[in-house]
């Protein structure tokens, strides 16, 4: 199945862009960038097309973008 129009529009957008209506949070995990900063990574699954995404939310990563995840997420 290919990505829906909303997922295609999300590709490479800054993580400050909100997930679209069919993109639901699957899980999240804390991350630590060395000893300098912390944040978390969120994993999403689109319920319209099945595309899986991740976004890193951390002050030390202001230029982080939405990206497809290789992580196996159960639907």
Buried (B, 14 or more C-beta within 10 A) or exposed (E): EEBBEBBEEBEEEEBEEEBBEBBEEBEBEEBEEEEEEEBEBBBBBBEBBBBBBBBBBBEEBEEBBBBEBEEEBEE
